[in-house]
Amino acid sequence: MLKLTVDDLPLSMDKVYWWLLKYRDNFLLLYETEQKKHRYQLSDGSVVRLPPFNKPNEDQLFLSLYEALEKIADFHKNESYFKSELNGLKQIDVIDPDALVKWIEKNEQIGGDEFVCFLLDYLDYADNAEHLKVFVLNAREFDIYIDKTDFQNTLEFLEIFNKLYWEEDILQKFD
């Protein structure tokens, strides 16, 4: 399991990637084993897998932790894309609404769908949150924080995108 001390927090994404790589084989083996449990055959012959009804065991906690860290690692993989898009946005002349609309349309899928809940999922635990907090299903007692600077471009991109897309509704204004 991930053993943390106060000195380890917030975690850097480098440490998260290292941990995911180190425990990948354990995760795959446990995942396969857990998927075989709690299967029930219905009267029509179909098989369903129900979630366990009791308190999660250590293996289930490990799986939840791994999946939560893997999810934030997947989000982090977009950091260079966001940096590139922010640089592209800086090149757009503020008096050119067509270019701004094209930028919004280009990023509508990632900003308006894939990352729509990112800020709520990772920063909504406190006003002026200092770091990203990772929610671990089945282990709400885990307080795992990720260094906010590792998501600098993501956060800046989402702040700008959300303002233009949701608040100012740029696509409707210049449609």
N, C-alpha and C positions, 0 to 999 in steps of 0.2 A: 504494500500500500504506500501511498505518498506520505512520507513523514516530513512534516514541516515544523520549523521553529519560527519564532517571531522575526529572527534575522533573515529568514528566507522570503518573507513577504514584503512587498508584493513580488510575485513570481515574474520573471522575464519570460518572454515567449521562447527564448532559446532553451530555458530550463524545461518548459512545457514540451517542446519538440523532443528534447533529449529523453524525458520521462516516457513520452508516448512510444518512442522508438525502443527504449529499453524494455518496456512491458508489452510490446505488441504481440509477441508469441503467447504470453500468459493470457492476454485479452482474448485472442482468437480461440484458444483452447477452452477457456471458461465460457465464452459466448456460445460455442457449439454445445457444451455440456448443459448449460442453462436452457438453451432452446429445446432440448429434448425433454426437459422436465415440465410438469403441469400440463401434459397433453391428455385430452379426453376425447373418446370416440362417442359421437352422438348416435342416436337411434337410426339415423339415415345413413350411417357409415362414414360420414365426414369427420375429420379430426380438427379440433380447435385447441389452441393453447391459451389458457387463462393465466392471468398474472397470479403470482403467489399471494395468499391471503394473510400470511403471517409477517412478522417483522423481518425486514431484509437481513440476510446473513452476510458474512464478510465478502463472499464472492460476488453477491449482488451489489454490494456497496462499491466494490472495486470496479465492476462493470459500469455502474452509474458514473463514477468518477472519471473513468477512462473516456466514456462517451461524451461527457460534458467538456473535458479538456480537448478532445478531438474536434468537437463542434466549434469551440473558440479558435482552435488552430486552423480549421477550414476557413473561418471568417478572416483570420489574419493573412491568409494567402492572397487576399485581394489588396493588401497594403500598397504594393507597387503600382497596381492599376489605379488606385485612388490618387496616388502621387502624380501619376501621369495625367490623369483627368484634371487635377487641380492646376497643374502647369498649363494644360490646354485652355482651361477656363481663364487663366491670367492673360492669355493672348487674345481673348475675345474683347472687342471694343464694346464698352457699355452702351453705346448708342446703336448697336447692331442687334436688334431683337431677333432677327432670323438666325443668327449664329448662336444666340443664347437658347432659342427654342430647339435647335439641332442638338446642342449639348444636353439639354434636359431629355429630349427624346432618346438620344443615344444611351443615357444612363437611367432611363425610366424603369427598366427591368431590375437592375441591381439596387438602385436607391429606393424605388417605390414598391418593391416586392421582396427581393432576397434579404435586404437589410432593413426593412420597414420596422421591425421590432428590436433591432440591435440595441438602440439606446435604452429602451425600456428593459430589455433583458439583462443588460450588464451595468447600467448606471442608475437605475431607478431605486436603488436601495437607500439613498440618502441625498439630501440637497447638497449640491456642490461636491459630488462624489470624487474622491481623489484617484481612485483606481477602478478597474472593471471587476465586478464581483461575479464569480462563476457559480451558477445555481446547479447543485448536484441533486438530481432526483433520488429519492430514498435516503438522502443524507443532508437534510437542511441545516444540520448542526455544523457542517463543514464551512469554514470561512476561508475561501480561496480567492485571493485578489491577484489580478494581473496588472502589471505596470501599464499605466495609461499611455505612456510615451511610445509603447510598442504599437499603439493604434492611433498615432498622431494623425496620419493622413486619412484614415477611416473616419475619425471623429470630425475632422475639419470638412471633409467631403460631405458627410451626412448633415452637418450643420448648415452648409450652404445649399445643398440639394433640397433639404426639407423646407428651408425658407423659400426658395424659388418655386418648388413644386407644390407644396402643401399650403403654405401661407399666402404667397403672392399669386399662386395659380397661373404661372407664366404660360402654360400651354393654352389655357382658355383665353387669356388676355390677348394673345397674338395669333389666335387661330383664324 
